[in-house]
Amino acid sequence: MLAGGGHAHLQLLADWIERGPPDVETVLISVRRTTLYSGMIPGWLAGAYRLEDATIDLAPLAERAGVRLVVDRLVGLSLARQEVELAEAPPLAFDWLSIATGGSAPAGLGDGADGAIAVPPIDRFADAWSQRQGRSPPRRVAVIGGGAAGVELAFALRAVFASAAIRLVAGRAGLLPAAGARARSRVAHALARRAIERVERDGHVAAGTVRLCDGTSFAADLVIVATGSGPPRWLGGAGLPLDDAGFVEVDAHHRVLGQHNLFAAGDAAQRVDRPVAHAGVHAVHAGPVVAANLRTLIGGGAGLDRYLPRKRTLYLLSTGDRRAILMWGGVALEGHWAWRLKDWIDRRWIAKFRRLSRRL
């Protein structure tokens, strides 16, 4: 059972197409037939891409991988019965389960009632953004969240709304807290050049007002909440080992702690052996590890693969104007050439799955 069509499971499907599936019936459950590549969504907002450029169709991939696709919403998990519970269909039993559903919007933020649009889940964000097209442009915009997602969205919104006042509420941790000083400085200068005000105080949104931790507040016509991924709510009460934030705890093999037949990757999971950020790059690299380990265990083998993140990870942040900021360890550079590199990497990622989807 493959729960979710996230980046890790895309890599698993690719592995099974290229190497052949294991000799077992496999079901992929996804709330939609398609999945969006999050790396291209800020570029879509800024007008560099169409939404279909960032869309991957799961159905032909699943068919070529020998996997049955079930389009439904996961609502629960029973370890005792080894079943996943669905919104529209009876429960489905499993012998092996891999979870890569992605995360959810942080509880109480961006659910629509507070006037904000939350990221993640990325598909609901894309729906909400599409629905607001055609409205009059906002005069005051706020992005809550100082991580890579919040920064890229702030840049994209500047490209869309040239005359709006835009504030990035980065929080007390500041811009890109896991990045080096040079990268943070480069991003801060890029925001200032584009007249995006940086607010380094924690904040939340209520009824179109952003309230900051120091008691001050400001009004906003449009609020994007990008404070990071919350845990998948459908896993609550399942009896899985969860960290304090509610993410599924996994080891270096991405096997759920204490569960020989359960794996998890991407935004649903949290490594316990080392800190690994919830970033798409890690889900992409964890996918082949999960694929290999499932293949090994299903075949009765031993000796599982480990995902060992590199000491340095290449990050490319789009600035919304066909420029990008490259960050690599202590290096931080900006330019049109960095955008061209990012565009090439992103388009190659999409092209890989479209190629694998075609019948040979």
N, C-alpha and C positions, 0 to 999 in steps of 0.2 A: 504494500500500500504506500503510495507516494502522496502525502498530504500537502497540497499547494503547488503552484506553478512558478515558484520563485527561481532566482538565478541559479541556485545550487541544483535544482531539479532539471533545469534546462541543460546543464552540463552533464547530468546523469543520463538524460535522454540521448544527448549527443554521443556519450560513451557507448550506450547500448546499440545505437544505430551503427556506429563505426566498428564495434567489436562483436556485435551480436548480443541479444538479451540472454540473461540466465534462463535456465529451464524451469520457469515458474510463472504462473499467471500474475500479471501486474496490473494494478489499477492506479490511475492518476486522478486525484480529485482537485478540481479548481473551481473557484467561484465564477470564473469566466473562461470562455474558449480561448481568449487571447491574453497575453501578458505584455506589460510595458517595460521597456528598458529604461530604468530610472536615470541613467547617465545622460540621456538625450532630452529629458523633459524640460530643463531650463532653456535649452536651445529651442525647443518647440514654443515655449512662452515668448521667447525673444524674436520668433519669426524665422529662425534659421532652418527649421524642419516642419514638415507636416506631421500630424500625429501618427499616421500610418507608417512613417519612416522609423518610428520608435516602437512599432507593434510587432509582436511575434505570435503567429498562430500556433497554438498548442496541438490542434487536431492532427495535422499531417505529421508533425514530429512524433506524437504518441503512436500513430499508426505505423510509422516506419520503425519505431523502437519495439514494436510488439506489445504495446501498452494500451489498455482500454481507458479512454477518457470519460470521466463522469463530471458533468458541469453541475455543481451544487455547492452549497455553503456548509462548511464544517461547523458543527455546534457543540460537539462534545467527544470525549474519549473515555472508554471503559477498559482499563487494564485487565480487570478480572475476566471479562468476556472477550477480550482482544477484539474490540469493535470500535469503529469510528461512527459517530452519530451525525446524520445529515439533516438539513432543514426540510428538504422536499422528498426524501426517499427513505426507505428502511435502513437500519444500520448495516454496515459492511464489515465483515470479519477479516482479520489479517493474521498472518504468521510473522511477517516482518513489516515494520513501519518506519518510514523516514518522513520527518517533518521539515518543510521548507515553505511555509505559508507567508513568510514575511511578517512584519510586525503590525501593530495597530496604532491608531492615534492615541496619544496620552490621554488617560481618563479625564473627562471633564473639559477637554480642550478641543475646539474646532469641530464639534458635532453638528454644527449648523444652527443650533439654538442660540449660540453666543455671537453669531454674526461673523465667524471666522471660517477659513478653509484650512483644513489640517493636512499635513504630510507626515507620515504615511496614513492610510494606504495610498499608493501612488495612483491606482486606477480610479479611486473615488475622488482624488484631487483633480485628475484630468477631467472627470465628468463635471465636477463643480466649476472648473475653470471654463469648460466649453459652454456651460449653461449661462455664464455671466457675459459671454461675448455679445456685443450689440448694445450693451448698457452704456450709459454715459461714463466717461473715464473718471476715476476717483481723484479727488484733490489731495487727500491725505492717506498714505499707505504705510502700514507697519508690517514688518516681518519679525516674528519672535523666534529666536534661535540663532546662536552664533557659530554653529558648526558649518560644515561644507555645504549642506543643503540650504540652510538659511542664507549663507553668503551668495551662493549662485542664484537663488531666487530673487534676492534683493537686486543683484546686477541685472537679471532678466526683466524685472519689473521697471527698472529705470529705462531700459530699451523700449518697453511698451508705453510707459507713461512719462513722456519727456518732461512735462511741466508739473508733475505731482511732487509734493513733499514726501520723501521716503525716509523712514526711520528703521534701522536694524537694531532690534532689542537683543543684544548679544548675551545679556546676563552678567552676573558678577564674575563668572569665569572668563569673560572676554571672548574675543575672536579666536576661533580655531584653537581651543586650549591644549590640544594634543600636538599642535604643530610647533616648529621652532620659532625663535624670536624673529629671524629674518623673514620667514614666510608670513607671520602675523603683521609685521611692519609693512611688507609689500601689499598685503590685502588691505590694510588700514589706509594706506595712501591711495590705492585704487578706488576705494569707496569714497574717500574725500574728493577725489578728482571728478567723480560722477555725482557729487552733491547728495550722497547718501549719508545721513546723520547716524552716527554710532552711539548707542545707549548701553553702557556697561552696568546695567542694573537688572535684576530679575523682574519679570513682568508677566501679567496674565490679561486675558481679554474678557470683557463682560459687556454685552449689549452695545458693541461698537466703541467701547472705551478701553484703552490699554492702561491698566493700573500697575504702577511700579512699586517696588518693595519699600521705597522711601516715603510712600504716601502720595506722591505726585501722580498725575494721570494726564492723558491726552486723547483726543478723539481721533478716530480713523474711519474712513469710508470703506477701506478694504484691509483686512488683517489675514496674513498667512502665518500659520503656526507650524514651525519646523524645528521643534525642540528635541527631535529624536524619536526613535521608535519605542512604542510600548509593547509589552508582551501580548501574544495572541490570547484573547480572552476566552476562546473556546477550550483552552487547556486548563482553565481554573477548575479545581476540584477533581482532577483526574488522578491525583496521587503521584504525579511525577516529581522528581527532585527539582525544585525551583530556587533561584537565588532571591535575594531580598526584593528585587524589582519584579520578579515573576517570570523571568526567562528560564527556559529549560537548561539545566546544567549538563554539559557534555565534557568528555575527555578529549585527548589529542586525536583520537580516532573518529571523533564526532559521534561516539556512542553515548546514549543517555546513561548517566550514572546509575549503576545497579540494575540495568535492563539489558540483557544480552541481545535482544531482537529489536531495539529501538534506536534510531539515529535522529539527529536534528542538526540543522545548519542555517546560516543566514541570520536574519533579524529575530528569528524565534529562539535562537540558542545563545548560551553564554559559556565560553570555555572556563574551566576551573583551574587548569594547569598554568595558564598565563593570560594576561589581559589581551583581548582581541576586540577591536572596535566593531560596532555594527556598521559595516561599510560593504557596499556591493562587491568590492574587489575581493574581500575575504569569502563571501558566499560563492563567488565564481571559482575560487581556488579550492574551496572545501567540497564542491560538487563532485569532482573526479575521485576524491578520497572516499566519499560516501558510496559512490558507484562501485569502486574497487572492493570496499569492505563488504558491501551487500553481496557482490558476486562471490567473494571468498567464502562467506559464511553460508550462503545458500548452497554452495557446492561442497560444503562439509570441510572446508579448509581452515587454516589458522594463519597467524601472522598478519595482523591488520596494518594497513597504511596509516600514516600520521600526516596531518596538515601542520607544517611548520612555517608560519608566516616569516617573510623576509624581514631582516632588520630595518630595511628602508623600503618604503612603498612609494611608487610614483603616483602623485595626485595632479590632476589637471582641472582647474576651476575656470569655467566659462565666465567671462565678464559681460556677456550679453551683446557685445558689439563686434563679434567675430575676432575677438582677442581672448586670450586665456592666460592664467597664471600657472606655471609649472612649479611644483614643489617636490624636491627629492632630497631627503635628509636636511642638510643645512643650506641647500641651494634653493633659491626662489627667483624665477625669471618670468617676464611677461612679454607678450607680443602676439602679432598675427600668426607667426610661425607656430606658437604653442596651440592656438586654436586649430590650425591645420592638422597638427599632430593629434589633438583630441578628436577632431572630426574623423580622421582616418581610422583611429582605434575604434571609435563608436560604430562607424559604418561597417567596419570589418566584422565586429561582433554580431551585428544584425545579419550581415550577409552569410555568415557561417551557418546560422540556423535556417535561413531561407534555402541555402544550398542543400542542407541535410533534409529539408522537407520535401525536396523533389524526388520523385521516383526515378531510379536509374534505368 
